[in-house]
Amino acid sequence: MRILLVASAFNSLTQRVYAELTDLGHELEAVCGAGDDGVREAAVQHRPELVIAPMLKTAIPEDVWSRHVCLVVHPGPPGDRGPSSLDWAIAAGTRRWAVTVLQAEAGMDAGDIWASVPFTLPETGKSDVYRNEASDAASAAVRLAVARFASGSWKPRRQDEAGTDVVWRPYFRQERRRIDWAADSTRTVLRKLRAADSQPGVFDELLGAQWFLHGGHPEHALRPCGAPGEIVAKRAGAVCRATRDGAVWIPELRPRRTPGGPPMFRMPAVDALGARLPESVPEVPAPLEPPGAGGRQGWTDIRYEQRGAAGFLWFSFPGGAMSTGQCRRLLAAYRHALERPTRVLVFGSPRDFFSNGIHLGVIEAAHDPGAESWANINAMDDLVEAVLRTTDRLVVAALGGNAAAGGVMLALAADEVWCRRGAVLNPHYRLMGLYGSEYWTYSLPRRVGPATAERLMREARPMSASAAAEAGLVDRLVAAAAGDFADETSRMAAELADDAGLTDRVAAKAAARAREESVKPLAEYRRDELTRMHGQFFGQHEPYHALRRAFVRKERASGPVG
């Protein structure tokens, strides 16, 4: 079936719908951020049998939805209407929610219901929920709606005939998000932060400047002494602010845009504050290995744990981006993990993003973006090399969520890649104007063959987890909900560590690495890749810097990438 995807941006959900419907054999075209005229032109050019809108900030033009069946994915249950559905649900502490596929009509979210899939809302940030529980529900709802439409016999339900209570929820404005640090409990502060974690953030004033706060995690171990709202500690680039009954960690800040100034973007909180942050604020590192079970631990972005002969190095960075400093800290943690007596080492994300490679935001904010790009890619390469050179145990990359660019190549450095079924992979760099490094010229062809490696890089399309497994990028698909991925991975790792043939497998792996090193050392792959990357980071006419700037600041890129 010819399907046209219409979206305000080619975001994670749009990519997942595109990839999964492609897997089902449908002929997909996508038009993203093109405005009404662009949607009209795409509808005329592609003559779709069905139009699907996975993520829209504006309405589909009437002359399009009146001629074509247009299905809109709404992140709310039947009867829910408005542009901020997830924000309201998370802020209210709602436990059960849903995604509904509606037919477009004149009234916003008022169309006939083609499918609705419920899910449980976890206590985490909106963007995490959107990419995981809501994405799983949306995927199921879209596939069900497409099958019903294809049948030619299924009739959607009118909302006024389905016994649906209509609830209009207006745009969730900053006035409702504002934190009263003296009065709000830690639980209330966390809900406000989580309901706005990626966009739009929570507006606040801090250290004489205006900011948007992004992300929020409870602090259980630290006993802050400061007044509510005061910064009492820092850790891994985040700041800890006291509440009236505890404290919260805020990983990222975004400066308020000045009149006439460029769009601003999220940064690690400590970096964003810079010299404003008093020197008296202590760095309070979290132990890499939390103390014994029973106590509640404070927030950290990297932790190690061991269960029998299996070790687990879990990490979670905002947006999946890994700065120079984060790469170096993760490499230090990986080396620590190698000192532990395990037969299997799992590293990855317990849920949500695995990695998207270098941190374009930190690079964009740097005094010399070229130099910071160079430092960042070398730090990524150091980490990937450490994984590739691990020959005394089996290494597993656990992808609890999406991965892209260098993050995919980091996963491919492992002996096995385990991926949650709902994840989307983007194994390419071209859309950022980069050749790529992270030893991809070694790892990717080794996995999928030279021809497929070249095609993946050239086409630069998102892949579903199932398609990635079929291509050879993924070894095991994990059919678990986002919140269950870490436990299921732990169970699988324990079974692998007990495998009687594991010792022989590790020995064969070490022998193969030695043979490959004698044919072409890893250093040669790195040198060749970085030679290309150096020119792109420091060349005067390379597109990378303009593409990075547009991506980070959410602007339209000036031109296409060849």
C-alpha positions in Angstrom: 0.0 0.0 0.0 1.3 3.5 -0.8 1.4 5.4 2.5 2.5 9.1 2.9 3.9 10.0 6.3 3.3 13.6 7.3 5.2 15.0 10.4 6.4 18.2 11.8 9.8 16.5 12.2 11.4 13.2 11.5 11.5 12.4 15.2 11.9 9.1 16.9 8.3 8.0 16.5 8.1 9.0 12.9 11.3 7.1 12.2 9.9 4.0 14.0 6.6 4.1 12.0 8.5 4.6 8.8 10.8 1.7 9.5 8.2 -0.8 10.7 5.7 -0.1 8.0 8.5 -0.5 5.5 9.3 -3.9 7.1 5.6 -4.8 6.4 6.1 -4.2 2.7 4.3 -0.9 2.4 5.6 1.8 0.0 6.5 4.8 2.2 7.2 8.4 1.5 7.7 11.0 4.2 7.2 14.8 4.2 8.5 16.5 7.3 8.3 20.1 8.4 7.2 21.2 4.9 4.2 23.3 5.8 0.7 23.1 4.2 1.9 23.6 0.6 4.6 20.9 1.0 1.9 18.5 2.3 -0.4 19.3 -0.6 2.4 18.8 -3.1 3.4 15.5 -1.6 -0.2 14.2 -1.7 -0.5 15.1 -5.4 2.9 13.7 -6.3 2.7 10.4 -4.4 -1.0 9.7 -4.7 -1.1 7.9 -1.4 -3.8 5.3 -0.5 -3.4 6.4 3.1 -1.9 9.3 5.0 -0.5 8.8 8.5 0.7 11.7 10.8 2.8 10.2 13.6 3.7 13.7 15.1 2.1 17.0 14.1 2.3 20.4 15.6 -0.1 21.9 13.0 -3.3 20.6 11.4 -3.3 18.7 8.1 -4.8 21.0 5.4 -8.6 20.5 4.9 -8.2 19.9 1.1 -5.8 17.0 1.9 -7.9 15.2 4.6 -11.1 15.7 2.7 -9.6 13.8 -0.3 -7.5 11.2 1.5 -8.1 9.2 4.7 -5.6 10.8 7.1 -4.8 9.1 10.4 -3.4 11.2 13.2 -1.5 9.6 16.1 -2.6 11.3 19.3 -0.7 10.6 22.6 -3.8 10.3 24.7 -6.8 8.1 25.3 -10.1 8.4 23.3 -11.8 11.7 24.2 -8.6 13.4 25.2 -8.0 16.5 23.1 -5.3 19.2 23.1 -1.6 19.7 22.3 -0.1 18.8 25.7 -1.6 15.4 26.5 1.5 13.7 28.0 2.5 16.8 29.9 -0.9 16.9 31.7 -0.8 13.1 32.4 2.7 13.2 33.9 2.1 16.4 35.9 -1.1 14.8 37.4 0.7 11.6 38.3 -1.7 9.6 36.0 -0.9 5.8 36.0 -2.9 4.6 32.9 -2.8 6.4 29.6 -3.1 5.5 25.9 -2.3 6.3 22.3 -5.2 6.8 19.9 -5.2 6.8 16.1 -7.9 9.2 14.9 -9.1 10.2 11.4 -8.3 13.9 10.7 -11.3 16.2 10.4 -12.0 19.9 11.2 -12.1 19.5 15.0 -8.7 19.0 16.7 -8.5 15.4 17.9 -12.2 15.0 17.3 -12.1 12.5 14.5 -13.3 8.9 14.3 -11.3 6.3 16.2 -9.3 3.7 14.2 -7.3 2.2 17.1 -6.4 2.9 20.7 -3.7 1.1 22.8 -3.4 1.7 26.5 -0.1 1.7 28.5 1.1 2.3 32.1 2.9 5.5 32.7 6.2 5.0 34.6 7.7 7.6 36.9 10.2 9.0 34.4 10.6 11.9 32.0 8.2 12.8 29.2 10.7 12.2 26.4 11.6 8.8 27.9 8.0 7.8 28.0 7.4 9.1 24.5 10.3 7.0 23.0 9.3 3.9 24.9 5.9 3.1 26.5 4.1 5.6 24.3 6.1 4.6 21.2 5.3 0.9 21.8 1.6 1.8 22.1 1.7 4.1 19.1 3.4 1.4 17.0 0.8 -1.2 17.9 -2.0 1.3 17.3 -0.7 2.4 13.9 -0.2 -1.2 12.7 -3.7 -2.1 13.8 -5.2 0.9 12.1 -3.4 0.2 8.9 -4.5 -3.4 8.9 -8.1 -2.3 9.6 -8.0 0.2 6.7 -6.4 -2.3 4.4 -9.3 -4.8 5.1 -11.7 -2.4 3.4 -14.5 -3.5 5.8 -13.7 -2.1 9.2 -15.6 1.0 10.2 -14.0 3.5 12.6 -16.0 4.5 15.7 -17.4 8.0 16.0 -16.4 9.5 19.3 -19.9 10.5 20.1 -21.1 6.9 19.6 -18.3 5.2 21.6 -19.4 6.5 25.0 -16.3 8.6 25.2 -16.0 11.4 27.7 -14.4 14.4 25.9 -11.7 16.3 27.9 -10.1 19.3 26.4 -6.7 20.0 27.8 -5.2 23.3 26.7 -1.5 24.0 26.0 0.5 23.4 29.2 1.9 26.9 29.8 4.9 27.9 31.8 2.7 29.4 34.5 1.6 25.9 35.4 5.1 24.5 35.2 6.7 27.1 37.5 8.3 25.6 40.5 7.7 27.1 43.9 10.9 25.9 45.6 9.8 27.0 49.1 6.4 25.3 48.9 6.6 22.4 46.4 7.5 19.0 47.7 10.2 16.9 46.0 7.5 14.8 44.4 5.8 17.9 42.9 9.1 19.3 41.7 9.9 16.0 40.0 6.6 15.8 38.2 7.0 19.4 36.9 10.5 18.7 35.7 9.6 15.3 34.1 6.5 16.8 32.3 8.8 19.2 30.5 12.2 17.4 30.4 13.2 17.7 26.8 10.7 20.3 25.6 9.9 23.0 26.6 11.8 22.8 30.0 10.7 24.6 33.2 11.4 28.3 33.2 13.3 29.4 36.3 15.7 32.0 37.6 19.1 30.8 38.9 22.3 32.6 39.9 21.2 35.9 38.4 20.1 34.5 35.0 17.0 33.0 33.4 17.0 29.4 32.4 14.9 26.4 31.3 15.5 23.4 33.5 15.6 20.0 31.7 15.3 16.6 33.4 14.9 15.7 37.0 16.0 12.8 39.3 15.4 12.3 43.0 18.3 12.4 45.4 17.9 9.8 48.2 21.3 9.7 49.8 22.5 13.3 50.0 21.1 15.4 52.9 21.2 19.0 51.6 21.8 21.8 54.0 20.8 24.7 51.6 17.6 26.7 51.3 15.0 25.4 48.9 16.1 26.1 45.3 19.8 26.5 46.3 22.4 24.5 44.4 24.0 22.2 47.0 26.1 19.8 44.9 27.2 18.9 41.5 27.9 15.5 39.9 28.7 14.3 36.3 27.7 17.7 34.9 24.4 17.9 36.7 23.5 20.2 39.6 21.6 19.2 42.8 19.1 21.7 44.1 17.5 21.5 47.5 13.7 21.2 47.9 11.7 21.8 51.0 11.9 18.1 51.9 14.8 16.8 50.0 16.7 17.4 46.7 16.6 16.8 43.0 19.3 16.5 40.3 18.9 18.6 37.2 21.1 17.3 34.4 20.7 20.1 31.8 19.9 23.8 31.5 19.0 26.0 28.5 19.5 29.7 28.6 16.5 31.9 27.7 16.8 33.2 24.2 17.5 36.9 24.1 15.5 39.2 21.7 17.0 38.9 18.3 19.5 36.3 19.4 19.9 32.8 18.0 17.9 29.8 19.3 19.5 28.4 22.5 19.9 24.7 23.3 20.3 22.3 26.2 23.7 21.8 27.8 25.1 19.9 30.8 24.0 22.1 33.8 27.5 22.7 35.1 28.8 23.7 31.7 25.9 26.0 31.1 26.3 27.8 34.4 30.1 28.2 33.9 31.6 30.9 36.1 28.2 31.6 37.6 28.4 28.4 39.6 30.1 29.2 43.0 33.4 27.4 43.6 32.0 26.4 47.0 29.5 24.0 45.4 31.1 20.6 46.1 31.5 17.8 43.6 29.9 14.8 45.1 30.7 11.7 43.0 28.5 8.6 43.3 30.3 5.3 43.8 30.6 3.3 40.6 29.4 0.2 42.5 26.6 1.2 44.9 26.8 -0.2 48.4 24.8 -3.3 49.4 21.2 -3.8 48.6 18.5 -2.3 50.8 19.4 1.4 50.7 18.1 3.8 48.1 20.9 5.2 46.0 21.4 8.7 44.7 21.3 9.5 41.0 24.2 8.7 38.7 24.6 8.3 35.0 27.1 5.4 35.2 27.0 2.4 37.5 28.4 -1.1 37.7 26.9 -4.1 39.3 27.8 -7.8 39.3 25.6 -10.9 39.5 27.5 -14.1 39.7 29.8 -14.4 36.7 28.1 -11.6 34.8 29.0 -7.9 35.1 26.8 -5.0 34.1 28.0 -1.5 33.2 24.8 0.6 32.9 24.9 4.2 31.6 22.3 6.8 30.6 23.2 10.2 29.1 20.6 12.8 28.2 19.5 12.5 24.6 22.0 9.7 24.1 24.8 12.2 23.4 28.3 11.5 24.7 30.6 14.4 25.3 34.4 14.1 25.6 34.2 14.0 29.4 31.4 11.4 29.4 33.3 9.2 27.0 36.3 9.4 29.3 34.3 8.6 32.4 32.7 5.7 30.7 36.0 4.4 29.5 37.3 4.6 33.1 34.3 2.6 34.3 34.7 0.1 31.6 38.3 -0.5 32.6 37.1 -0.9 36.2 34.6 -3.5 35.0 37.4 -5.4 33.3 39.2 -5.8 36.7 36.2 -7.7 38.1 36.1 -11.5 37.8 33.4 -12.1 35.3 32.9 -14.3 32.2 30.4 -12.0 30.6 30.3 -8.2 30.6 27.2 -6.4 29.6 27.3 -2.6 28.9 24.5 -0.4 27.8 21.3 1.4 28.6 18.8 0.0 31.1 16.1 1.8 29.2 15.8 4.5 26.5 18.8 5.7 24.5 21.9 3.6 24.1 24.1 6.2 22.4 23.9 8.7 19.5 27.6 9.3 19.4 29.5 12.6 19.9 27.8 15.4 21.8 26.8 18.0 19.2 25.5 20.4 21.8 28.7 20.6 23.8 30.6 20.9 20.5 28.3 23.8 19.3 28.9 25.7 22.6 32.7 25.2 22.5 35.0 28.2 21.8 36.6 26.1 19.0 33.9 23.6 17.7 36.4 21.9 15.4 38.9 21.2 18.2 36.1 19.9 20.5 34.8 17.7 17.7 38.3 16.3 17.4 38.6 15.7 21.1 35.2 14.1 21.3 35.7 11.7 18.4 39.0 10.6 19.7 37.5 9.9 23.1 34.7 7.9 21.4 37.4 6.0 19.5 39.3 5.2 22.7 36.2 3.7 24.2 35.3 1.7 21.2 38.9 0.4 20.9 38.8 -0.7 24.6 35.8 -2.8 23.8 37.3 -4.3 20.6 40.5 -5.2 22.4 38.7 -7.1 25.2 39.6 -10.7 24.6 39.4 -12.3 28.1 35.6 -12.5 28.4 32.4 -12.1 26.2 31.2 -8.6 25.8 27.5 -7.8 25.2 26.1 -4.4 24.1 22.6 -4.0 25.5 20.4 -1.5 23.6 17.4 -0.6 25.8 16.5 2.1 23.3 17.5 3.9 20.1 21.1 4.3 18.8 22.6 6.3 16.0 25.8 7.1 14.2 28.8 6.4 16.5 26.5 4.9 19.1 25.6 2.1 16.7 29.3 1.5 16.1 30.0 1.4 19.8 27.5 -1.4 20.1 29.0 -3.3 17.1 32.4 -3.3 18.9 30.9 -5.9 21.3 30.8 -9.7 20.6 27.0 -9.7 20.8 24.3 -7.0 20.4 21.1 -7.4 22.3 18.4 -5.0 21.3 14.9 -4.2 22.6 12.3 -4.8 19.9 11.0 -1.3 20.0 14.4 0.4 19.3 15.3 2.2 16.1 18.9 2.2 14.8 20.5 4.8 12.4 23.8 3.2 11.4 25.1 6.2 9.4 26.7 9.6 9.6 26.0 11.2 6.2 23.2 13.5 7.3 25.6 15.3 9.6 28.1 15.7 6.8 30.6 13.3 8.4 32.5 10.2 7.2 32.4 8.7 10.6 34.9 6.9 12.9 34.5 4.6 15.9 36.2 1.9 13.8 33.1 1.5 11.6 35.2 0.5 8.6 36.2 -2.5 10.6 33.1 -3.4 12.6 30.3 -2.7 10.1 31.6 -4.7 7.1 32.6 -7.5 9.5 29.0 -7.7 10.6 27.0 -7.2 7.4 29.5 -7.4 4.5 31.1 -4.6 2.5 28.2 -4.1 0.1 25.5 -3.8 2.8 27.8 -1.6 4.8 28.2 0.8 1.9 24.4 0.8 1.3 23.5 1.5 4.9 25.9 4.5 4.9 24.7 5.8 1.6 21.0 5.4 2.2 21.1 6.9 5.7 17.7 5.5 6.7 16.3 4.4 10.1 16.1 0.7 10.7 13.7 -1.2 13.0 15.3 -3.6 15.5 13.9 -6.5 13.5 15.4 -5.2 10.3 18.7 -4.6 12.0 18.7 -8.2 13.3 17.9 -9.5 9.8 20.8 -7.4 8.4 23.2 -8.8 11.0 23.6 -5.7 13.2 21.7 -7.3 16.1 22.2 -10.8 17.5 19.3 -11.1 19.9 16.0 -9.3 20.0 14.7 -8.7 23.5 10.9 -8.9 23.6 10.5 -6.9 26.8 8.7 -3.7 27.9 11.0 -0.8 28.4 10.8 -1.1 32.2 11.7 -4.8 32.1 14.6 -4.7 29.7 17.3 -4.5 32.3 15.9 -7.5 34.3 15.5 -9.6 31.1 19.0 -8.7 30.0 20.3 -9.8 33.4 18.6 -13.1 33.1 19.9 -13.7 29.6 23.5 -12.7 30.7 23.3 -15.2 33.6 22.4 -18.0 31.2 25.2 -17.0 28.9 27.8 -16.9 31.8 26.8 -20.5 32.7 27.2 -21.8 29.1 29.7 -24.7 29.1 31.0 -23.6 25.7 31.8 -20.1 26.7 35.5 -20.7 27.5 36.1 -22.1 24.1 34.2 -19.3 22.5 36.3 -16.6 24.3 39.5 -18.4 23.3 38.4 -18.5 19.6 37.5 -14.8 19.8 41.0 -13.9 21.1 42.7 -16.0 18.4 40.5 -14.3 15.7 41.4 -10.8 17.0 45.1 -11.7 16.9 44.8 -12.9 13.3 42.9 -9.8 12.2 45.4 -7.6 13.9 48.2 -9.2 11.9 46.4 -8.6 8.6 45.4 -5.0 9.3 45.9 -3.4 12.8 43.1 -1.5 14.4 45.3 1.6 14.4 45.2 1.7 10.6 41.4 1.7 10.6 41.4 4.6 13.1 44.1 6.5 11.2 42.2 6.3 7.9 38.9 7.3 9.4 40.3 10.2 11.4 42.1 11.5 8.4 38.8 12.0 6.7 37.2 13.3 9.9 40.0 15.9 10.5 39.3 17.4 7.1 35.6 17.6 7.9 36.1 19.1 11.3 38.6 21.8 10.2 37.9 22.3 6.5 36.6 25.7 5.6 34.0 24.6 3.1 32.8 21.4 4.8 29.0 21.2 5.6 29.4 19.6 9.0 29.4 22.8 11.0 26.3 24.3 9.4 24.5 21.0 9.7 25.5 20.6 13.3 24.4 24.2 14.1 21.0 23.7 12.4 20.5 20.4 14.2 21.4 21.7 17.7 19.5 25.0 17.3 16.5 23.3 15.6 16.8 25.4 12.5 16.4 24.5 8.9 19.7 23.4 7.3 21.0 25.6 4.5 21.5 22.9 1.9 21.4 19.1 1.3 24.2 16.7 2.0 25.6 14.8 -1.0 
